[in-house]
Amino acid sequence: MSDLPKNYKWMMTNFEKVVSAHQELGKALYDAGPLDKKTAQLIKLAAAAATGSEGGVHSHSKRALDAGASKEEIYHALILLSSSVGFSNAAAAVSWARDILEA
């Protein structure tokens, strides 16, 4: 639990039932289909980037690495967004991913 963001730890302490339900939903979503964890994390990473969620990009960059994605695959997933969300938004997401990948 030490590598979790401070706010997430606070929420776990103060809203345990909500966080637990959220975690169960996440597990059910992964179990609902045939995608492997790496592919699922790259999709979630792209969604976080597309919505401008710096924390989400940080989280899903870590999770994608843990699921077996390479740095190159993570960067590629983000740069692919350029034509959909704009180059500057994709570049921001790459910068957020670099916070994790180059740490």
C-alpha positions as CSV (number, residue, x, y, z in Angstrom):
1,M,0.0,0.0,0.0
2,S,3.0,2.3,0.3
3,D,3.3,3.0,-3.4
4,L,-0.4,4.2,-3.7
5,P,-1.1,7.9,-4.0
6,K,-1.8,9.7,-0.7
7,N,-5.4,10.6,-1.7
8,Y,-6.2,7.0,-2.6
9,K,-4.9,5.8,0.8
10,W,-7.0,8.6,2.5
11,M,-10.1,7.4,0.5
12,M,-9.5,3.8,1.5
13,T,-9.5,4.9,5.1
14,N,-12.5,7.2,5.0
15,F,-14.6,5.5,2.3
16,E,-13.6,1.9,2.6
17,K,-16.9,0.5,1.3
18,V,-16.9,2.7,-1.8
19,V,-13.3,1.9,-2.6
20,S,-13.9,-1.8,-2.1
21,A,-17.0,-1.7,-4.4
22,H,-14.9,0.2,-7.0
23,Q,-12.2,-2.5,-6.8
24,E,-14.8,-5.3,-7.2
25,L,-16.2,-3.6,-10.2
26,G,-12.8,-3.3,-11.7
27,K,-12.2,-7.0,-11.2
28,A,-15.6,-7.8,-12.8
29,L,-14.8,-5.6,-15.8
30,Y,-11.5,-7.4,-16.4
31,D,-13.1,-10.8,-16.1
32,A,-16.0,-9.9,-18.5
33,G,-14.0,-10.5,-21.6
34,P,-11.1,-12.1,-23.4
35,L,-8.6,-9.2,-23.4
36,D,-5.4,-9.9,-21.6
37,K,-4.3,-7.6,-18.8
38,K,-1.6,-5.8,-20.9
39,T,-4.1,-4.9,-23.6
40,A,-6.7,-3.8,-21.1
41,Q,-4.2,-1.6,-19.3
42,L,-3.1,0.0,-22.6
43,I,-6.7,0.7,-23.4
44,K,-7.3,2.2,-20.0
45,L,-4.1,4.3,-20.4
46,A,-5.4,5.7,-23.7
47,A,-8.7,6.5,-22.1
48,A,-7.0,8.3,-19.2
49,A,-4.9,10.3,-21.7
50,A,-7.9,11.1,-23.8
51,T,-9.7,12.5,-20.8
52,G,-6.7,14.5,-19.6
53,S,-6.3,12.6,-16.4
54,E,-2.7,12.9,-15.3
55,G,-3.2,10.7,-12.3
56,G,-4.9,8.1,-14.5
57,V,-1.9,8.2,-17.0
58,H,0.5,7.7,-14.0
59,S,-1.6,4.8,-12.6
60,H,-2.2,3.0,-15.9
61,S,1.5,3.5,-17.0
62,K,2.5,1.7,-13.8
63,R,-0.2,-1.0,-14.3
64,A,0.7,-1.5,-17.9
65,L,4.3,-2.1,-17.0
66,D,3.2,-4.5,-14.3
67,A,1.1,-6.3,-16.9
68,G,4.1,-6.8,-19.2
69,A,3.9,-3.8,-21.5
70,S,7.2,-2.3,-22.6
71,K,8.0,1.4,-22.4
72,E,7.9,1.5,-26.2
73,E,4.4,0.0,-26.2
74,I,3.2,2.6,-23.6
75,Y,4.7,5.5,-25.6
76,H,3.2,4.1,-28.8
77,A,-0.3,3.7,-27.3
78,L,-0.1,7.4,-26.3
79,I,1.3,8.8,-29.5
80,L,-1.4,6.9,-31.5
81,L,-3.8,9.3,-29.9
82,S,-2.4,12.3,-31.7
83,S,-4.8,12.2,-34.6
84,S,-7.8,11.6,-32.2
85,V,-7.1,14.0,-29.3
86,G,-4.6,16.4,-30.9
87,F,-0.8,16.4,-30.8
88,S,-0.5,18.7,-27.8
89,N,-2.8,16.5,-25.7
90,A,-0.9,13.3,-26.7
91,A,2.4,15.1,-25.9
92,A,1.1,16.0,-22.5
93,A,0.1,12.3,-21.9
94,V,3.6,11.2,-23.0
95,S,5.1,13.7,-20.5
96,W,2.9,12.3,-17.7
97,A,3.9,8.7,-18.7
98,R,7.6,9.8,-18.6
99,D,7.1,10.8,-15.0
100,I,6.7,7.1,-14.3
101,L,8.7,5.4,-17.0
102,E,11.8,7.5,-16.7
103,A,11.8,7.8,-12.9
